[in-house]
Amino acid sequence: MAQNTQTRNAYASAGRWPRPLKLSLASAATAVIMLVSPPALAADEVKPAAQEAATPTWQSVLTLQLNDEYNCILDKVLFDRDIEVGGHISKEGRARCLDGREFDFSRPSTHETFEIHLCLPTVC
């Protein structure tokens, strides 16, 4: 309270009072919209090519399985290939986690879970 009295006395002795900030409802709403809208618009306008391409279903399944079983956040799939064996197409490849670990994965058929094995360095 003493602080306010001193501030008032300082303004009164200088012969001026602080102007109160006057905002109308419209100007306040406009300010909020301007603060919120630009990032949303920018996100819609600029899309990297990698995000435009849809992630294949098998990669989503692999990502979830690596996270659940090995606490691995998928960084990227290093390679993958489809192999036809006996009229069935199986998938195999290698994936890298954000922490640098690499896993070999394979799946005998589309509706099965992946077999995942940690790649360990080979010492000769």
N, C-alpha and C positions, 0 to 999 in steps of 0.2 A: 504494500500500500504506500509506503514511504517512497518507493521507487517511482510510482505513478505520479505522486505529488511533485517530486523533483523534476520529472520530465515535463509535466504541465507548466511548472514555474519557469523552466528553461525556455519553452516555446512562448510563453506569455511575455517574458522579458525581451525576447527577440522580436516580438510583435507579429508572430505567425503561429498558426496552428497546423498540425498535420492534416492533410486531406484524407478523409476516409475513402477506402477503396470501394467503388460502386460497381457492382456487376449485376447485369440483368440476367434473367433466366435464360434468355436466348444467347447472350454472349458466353455464359458459363457452359451451356450445352454445346455451342460451337467449339469452344476450347477443348472440351472432353472428346468430341468427335475427331478433331484434328490430332489429338494426342494418340487416339486409339486407331484410327483408320490407316495412316500411312504404312505401318508395318504389315498390316493385313493386305493392303493393296500391293505392296512390294512383293510379298510372298506369292501372290497370285500371278504377278507379271513375270517374275524371274524364276524359271525352273531349270535346274541343271538337267542335261540330257540323261544322266544316270537315273534321276528320279522319275523321268517320264516313262522309262521302260519299266514294265511291271516285273516284279520279282517272281521267278518261277515257283510253282507250288512246292516242288521237291526241295528247293532251297529254304523255303519258309519252314518246312517240316524239319530239315536238317538243323536249322538255326535253333529251333525250340528243343530238339533232342540234345544238341551239344550243350545248351544252357542248362537243361535239366540234369543231365548225367555227368557232365564234366565241369560245370560252372564256367563255361567258355562263352564269351561274347564274340560272335563271328565277325572277323575283320573282312575276310574275302575268301572266295573259293579260288584256289590256285589253278586247278584244272578239274574238269569233269568230262566223262565220256559215257556214251551208251554202248553197251555190248549186247549183241544178240546171241543167245545160247538156247538151242532147242526150241526155237519159236518164241521165246520170251525175251524181252528187252530188260536188261539190268543196268544200273547206273553205278559208276564208281568214280572216285576222284580224291582230291586232297583239299583240306580247308585249313585256314590259319585263324587263330584267335587274336584278340587285341593284345594279349600278354605274350605273344610270340610262339605259343605252342602250335604244333601242326598235327592234324589228324587225317588218317586215311579213312574214307568211308565207302561203303558199298551197300547196294540194296538189290536183292534178287528180283523183286517185282515191285510194281508201283504201289501196291496196297500194303506193303510191309514196312517195318521200321528199318532204319539204317543199322548196319554193323559198323561200329566205329572203333578204331584202334589208334592209340597214341603213337606218333612217329618218334622213335628214339634214335639218337645218333648211333651209327654202326662203327664200332672200333675194330680195326683189323689187327 
